[in-house]
Amino acid sequence: MKHTILYCLAAGSLALSFFFERSPDASATVRATAAPAVAEASLFPDMTMNEPTSEFLKAGTPANTPPAGTPVEKPGAPTAAELAASRDSLTYHYYAQTLGLRLAFDENKDLLRTVTDWIGTPYRYGNNSRHGTDCSGFVTRVFHEVYGITLKRSSRSMFTATKHVAKAEMKTGDLVFFRRGRGPIYHVGIYLKDGKFAHSACNGGVMVSSLKQPYYHRNFYAAGRVQAAEEATAAVE
């Protein structure tokens, strides 16, 4: 009986030792399954990098890099003429918007600038300053600032000192005169273009108005050209 028990114990021990010797190690299983994945991951990048996609990649050069010796164009700085043209364009656009004109960008810029600077000056009879001016005072100041010409002070004396031109032949810088019926000339302004003129009106100060407005259309009398101003403009052009 004792020998039988010993034989059973020995057989059980032998079976257990055989089982543990044959059982797969868990960490070994993890290593065995992970290794191919790691190897595979390292393999594909090598294959991708080694795959020639262009001549530049074969040479180890980025695809967007030009070949050696190819001249590289650099954006150049604008020239002085280009900058001046750009400034002129912006300036003319500003004058056009402020004065309500359609400009061809070849008008007398000094005249446009000076008139623009005077816009909004209040009306004041007998004066010709930025604090207030009447119609003839405004005209004399503009002509002095733009052309260096001193005009006579009253609208009637200006009319007698100008070369009279037809309404259809008016140019920028001409003077426009107004009178009521057969009465004397009482108002003067500076013609700009598009039928519009700059003047100092008693009900609004320095502004730009249209000759097509009923009041000015009805009272328009004549246009006059200041010869000295025309000659000064021609000399600049």
C-alpha positions as a Python dict, from the first residue, in 0.01 Angstrom:
ca = {
    (1, 'M'): (0, 0, 0),
    (2, 'K'): (282, 234, 92),
    (3, 'H'): (459, 157, -234),
    (4, 'T'): (144, 229, -429),
    (5, 'I'): (114, 575, -277),
    (6, 'L'): (478, 651, -353),
    (7, 'Y'): (433, 538, -713),
    (8, 'C'): (130, 772, -748),
    (9, 'L'): (318, 1068, -606),
    (10, 'A'): (614, 1008, -836),
    (11, 'A'): (389, 981, -1140),
    (12, 'G'): (213, 1310, -1049),
    (13, 'S'): (543, 1486, -1000),
    (14, 'L'): (669, 1364, -1335),
    (15, 'A'): (353, 1483, -1508),
    (16, 'L'): (376, 1829, -1354),
    (17, 'S'): (740, 1867, -1450),
    (18, 'F'): (659, 1767, -1809),
    (19, 'F'): (373, 2025, -1827),
    (20, 'F'): (585, 2316, -1704),
    (21, 'E'): (868, 2230, -1936),
    (22, 'R'): (630, 2238, -2240),
    (23, 'S'): (410, 2544, -2144),
    (24, 'P'): (489, 2851, -2362),
    (25, 'D'): (634, 3147, -2175),
    (26, 'A'): (389, 3441, -2181),
    (27, 'S'): (662, 3703, -2226),
    (28, 'A'): (811, 3497, -2503),
    (29, 'T'): (473, 3493, -2676),
    (30, 'V'): (450, 3869, -2657),
    (31, 'R'): (801, 3904, -2791),
    (32, 'A'): (734, 3657, -3065),
    (33, 'T'): (420, 3833, -3185),
    (34, 'A'): (557, 4188, -3143),
    (35, 'A'): (883, 4130, -3323),
    (36, 'P'): (735, 4084, -3671),
    (37, 'A'): (529, 4402, -3628),
    (38, 'V'): (836, 4603, -3532),
    (39, 'A'): (1035, 4456, -3813),
    (40, 'E'): (753, 4528, -4053),
    (41, 'A'): (723, 4887, -3936),
    (42, 'S'): (1093, 4945, -3983),
    (43, 'L'): (1089, 4776, -4320),
    (44, 'F'): (824, 4990, -4492),
    (45, 'P'): (987, 5326, -4422),
    (46, 'D'): (1307, 5194, -4572),
    (47, 'M'): (1120, 5080, -4877),
    (48, 'T'): (941, 5421, -4908),
    (49, 'M'): (1257, 5624, -4872),
    (50, 'N'): (1449, 5400, -5107),
    (51, 'E'): (1181, 5423, -5375),
    (52, 'P'): (1303, 5682, -5631),
    (53, 'T'): (1019, 5924, -5714),
    (54, 'S'): (1225, 6171, -5921),
    (55, 'E'): (1576, 6248, -6030),
    (56, 'F'): (1608, 6494, -5744),
    (57, 'L'): (1515, 6231, -5487),
    (58, 'K'): (1774, 5990, -5631),
    (59, 'A'): (2035, 6255, -5573),
    (60, 'G'): (1909, 6320, -5223),
    (61, 'T'): (1774, 6667, -5319),
    (62, 'P'): (1424, 6784, -5217),
    (63, 'A'): (1176, 6775, -5503),
    (64, 'N'): (1101, 7151, -5485),
    (65, 'T'): (1468, 7252, -5506),
    (66, 'P'): (1583, 7367, -5853),
    (67, 'P'): (1895, 7211, -6002),
    (68, 'A'): (2229, 7362, -5916),
    (69, 'G'): (2313, 7668, -6123),
    (70, 'T'): (1949, 7762, -6191),
    (71, 'P'): (1907, 8139, -6139),
    (72, 'V'): (1660, 8218, -5862),
    (73, 'E'): (1431, 8513, -5931),
    (74, 'K'): (1389, 8746, -5634),
    (75, 'P'): (1096, 8987, -5610),
    (76, 'G'): (1242, 9330, -5685),
    (77, 'A'): (1156, 9644, -5494),
    (78, 'P'): (930, 9890, -5679),
    (79, 'T'): (1115, 10159, -5868),
    (80, 'A'): (1090, 10528, -5783),
    (81, 'A'): (876, 10582, -6093),
    (82, 'E'): (636, 10303, -5990),
    (83, 'L'): (604, 10446, -5639),
    (84, 'A'): (539, 10794, -5778),
    (85, 'A'): (274, 10658, -6017),
    (86, 'S'): (105, 10473, -5732),
    (87, 'R'): (97, 10784, -5515),
    (88, 'D'): (-39, 10991, -5804),
    (89, 'S'): (-313, 10737, -5864),
    (90, 'L'): (-420, 10742, -5498),
    (91, 'T'): (-406, 11123, -5494),
    (92, 'Y'): (-622, 11159, -5805),
    (93, 'H'): (-873, 10909, -5667),
    (94, 'Y'): (-897, 11116, -5350),
    (95, 'Y'): (-954, 11439, -5543),
    (96, 'A'): (-1209, 11271, -5767),
    (97, 'Q'): (-1405, 11143, -5468),
    (98, 'T'): (-1383, 11469, -5271),
    (99, 'L'): (-1476, 11697, -5560),
    (100, 'G'): (-1721, 11461, -5731),
    (101, 'L'): (-1533, 11454, -6061),
    (102, 'R'): (-1436, 11193, -6319),
    (103, 'L'): (-1064, 11253, -6360),
    (104, 'A'): (-834, 11135, -6638),
    (105, 'F'): (-530, 11159, -6404),
    (106, 'D'): (-367, 11426, -6623),
    (107, 'E'): (-540, 11732, -6477),
    (108, 'N'): (-363, 12012, -6288),
    (109, 'K'): (-293, 11839, -5959),
    (110, 'D'): (-195, 12162, -5783),
    (111, 'L'): (-530, 12319, -5869),
    (112, 'L'): (-723, 12013, -5754),
    (113, 'R'): (-528, 11997, -5428),
    (114, 'T'): (-573, 12367, -5352),
    (115, 'V'): (-946, 12361, -5422),
    (116, 'T'): (-980, 12049, -5207),
    (117, 'D'): (-801, 12221, -4920),
    (118, 'W'): (-1046, 12513, -4936),
    (119, 'I'): (-1360, 12298, -4942),
    (120, 'G'): (-1578, 12374, -4638),
    (121, 'T'): (-1437, 12720, -4571),
    (122, 'P'): (-1732, 12935, -4455),
    (123, 'Y'): (-1858, 13231, -4653),
    (124, 'R'): (-1759, 13573, -4525),
    (125, 'Y'): (-1817, 13883, -4733),
    (126, 'G'): (-1507, 14092, -4804),
    (127, 'N'): (-1263, 13830, -4670),
    (128, 'N'): (-1027, 13581, -4837),
    (129, 'S'): (-883, 13363, -4559),
    (130, 'R'): (-937, 13006, -4445),
    (131, 'H'): (-1153, 13144, -4166),
    (132, 'G'): (-1398, 13281, -4422),
    (133, 'T'): (-1404, 13410, -4779),
    (134, 'D'): (-1639, 13546, -5041),
    (135, 'C'): (-1646, 13429, -5404),
    (136, 'S'): (-1387, 13666, -5549),
    (137, 'G'): (-1164, 13628, -5243),
    (138, 'F'): (-1162, 13251, -5292),
    (139, 'V'): (-1072, 13283, -5661),
    (140, 'T'): (-788, 13529, -5596),
    (141, 'R'): (-638, 13307, -5326),
    (142, 'V'): (-651, 12993, -5540),
    (143, 'F'): (-492, 13163, -5840),
    (144, 'H'): (-217, 13308, -5624),
    (145, 'E'): (-142, 12973, -5460),
    (146, 'V'): (-156, 12765, -5779),
    (147, 'Y'): (-26, 12998, -6050),
    (148, 'G'): (143, 13277, -5856),
    (149, 'I'): (-96, 13525, -6024),
    (150, 'T'): (-259, 13819, -5851),
    (151, 'L'): (-609, 13880, -5989),
    (152, 'K'): (-822, 14185, -5942),
    (153, 'R'): (-1040, 14162, -5636),
    (154, 'S'): (-1396, 14194, -5770),
    (155, 'S'): (-1582, 13952, -6000),
    (156, 'R'): (-1664, 14236, -6244),
    (157, 'S'): (-1300, 14344, -6274),
    (158, 'M'): (-1196, 13981, -6322),
    (159, 'F'): (-1439, 13953, -6611),
    (160, 'T'): (-1289, 14249, -6792),
    (161, 'A'): (-935, 14109, -6750),
    (162, 'T'): (-1004, 13763, -6898),
    (163, 'K'): (-1025, 13621, -7248),
    (164, 'H'): (-1389, 13528, -7304),
    (165, 'V'): (-1453, 13172, -7421),
    (166, 'A'): (-1765, 12983, -7525),
    (167, 'K'): (-1932, 12766, -7266),
    (168, 'A'): (-1868, 12456, -7477),
    (169, 'E'): (-1494, 12535, -7491),
    (170, 'M'): (-1433, 12581, -7120),
    (171, 'K'): (-1122, 12419, -6969),
    (172, 'T'): (-1013, 12340, -6617),
    (173, 'G'): (-905, 12663, -6450),
    (174, 'D'): (-1131, 12895, -6649),
    (175, 'L'): (-1349, 13141, -6458),
    (176, 'V'): (-1728, 13126, -6471),
    (177, 'F'): (-1936, 13440, -6415),
    (178, 'F'): (-2298, 13485, -6313),
    (179, 'R'): (-2551, 13767, -6319),
    (180, 'R'): (-2926, 13796, -6266),
    (181, 'G'): (-3107, 13901, -6579),
    (182, 'R'): (-2953, 14223, -6712),
    (183, 'G'): (-2795, 14310, -6381),
    (184, 'P'): (-2420, 14330, -6312),
    (185, 'I'): (-2196, 14030, -6258),
    (186, 'Y'): (-2232, 13933, -5896),
    (187, 'H'): (-2063, 13592, -5865),
    (188, 'V'): (-1752, 13409, -5991),
    (189, 'G'): (-1615, 13058, -5961),
    (190, 'I'): (-1340, 12832, -6099),
    (191, 'Y'): (-1440, 12577, -6361),
    (192, 'L'): (-1315, 12224, -6295),
    (193, 'K'): (-1469, 11979, -6545),
    (194, 'D'): (-1783, 11774, -6613),
    (195, 'G'): (-1988, 12096, -6593),
    (196, 'K'): (-1879, 12153, -6230),
    (197, 'F'): (-1712, 12454, -6071),
    (198, 'A'): (-1569, 12550, -5731),
    (199, 'H'): (-1689, 12868, -5561),
    (200, 'S'): (-1774, 13028, -5229),
    (201, 'A'): (-2152, 13048, -5198),
    (202, 'C'): (-2319, 13271, -4942),
    (203, 'N'): (-2539, 12979, -4832),
    (204, 'G'): (-2267, 12718, -4780),
    (205, 'G'): (-1915, 12851, -4818),
    (206, 'V'): (-1659, 12690, -5050),
    (207, 'M'): (-1812, 12400, -5239),
    (208, 'V'): (-1840, 12235, -5579),
    (209, 'S'): (-2162, 12293, -5773),
    (210, 'S'): (-2293, 12201, -6117),
    (211, 'L'): (-2376, 12443, -6396),
    (212, 'K'): (-2674, 12219, -6463),
    (213, 'Q'): (-2837, 12312, -6134),
    (214, 'P'): (-3139, 12530, -6218),
    (215, 'Y'): (-3015, 12837, -6029),
    (216, 'Y'): (-2667, 12840, -6184),
    (217, 'H'): (-2794, 12734, -6526),
    (218, 'R'): (-3037, 13025, -6527),
    (219, 'N'): (-2786, 13286, -6406),
    (220, 'F'): (-2474, 13172, -6594),
    (221, 'Y'): (-2340, 13465, -6795),
    (222, 'A'): (-1997, 13389, -6945),
    (223, 'A'): (-1665, 13210, -6908),
    (224, 'G'): (-1324, 13374, -6908),
    (225, 'R'): (-969, 13241, -6940),
    (226, 'V'): (-676, 13393, -6755),
    (227, 'Q'): (-395, 13400, -7010),
    (228, 'A'): (-115, 13395, -6753),
    (229, 'A'): (-264, 13086, -6588),
    (230, 'E'): (-294, 12910, -6925),
    (231, 'E'): (70, 12989, -7005),
    (232, 'A'): (183, 12868, -6661),
    (233, 'T'): (-5, 12540, -6709),
    (234, 'A'): (144, 12490, -7057),
    (235, 'A'): (495, 12550, -6921),
    (236, 'V'): (450, 12279, -6656),
    (237, 'E'): (312, 12028, -6905),
}
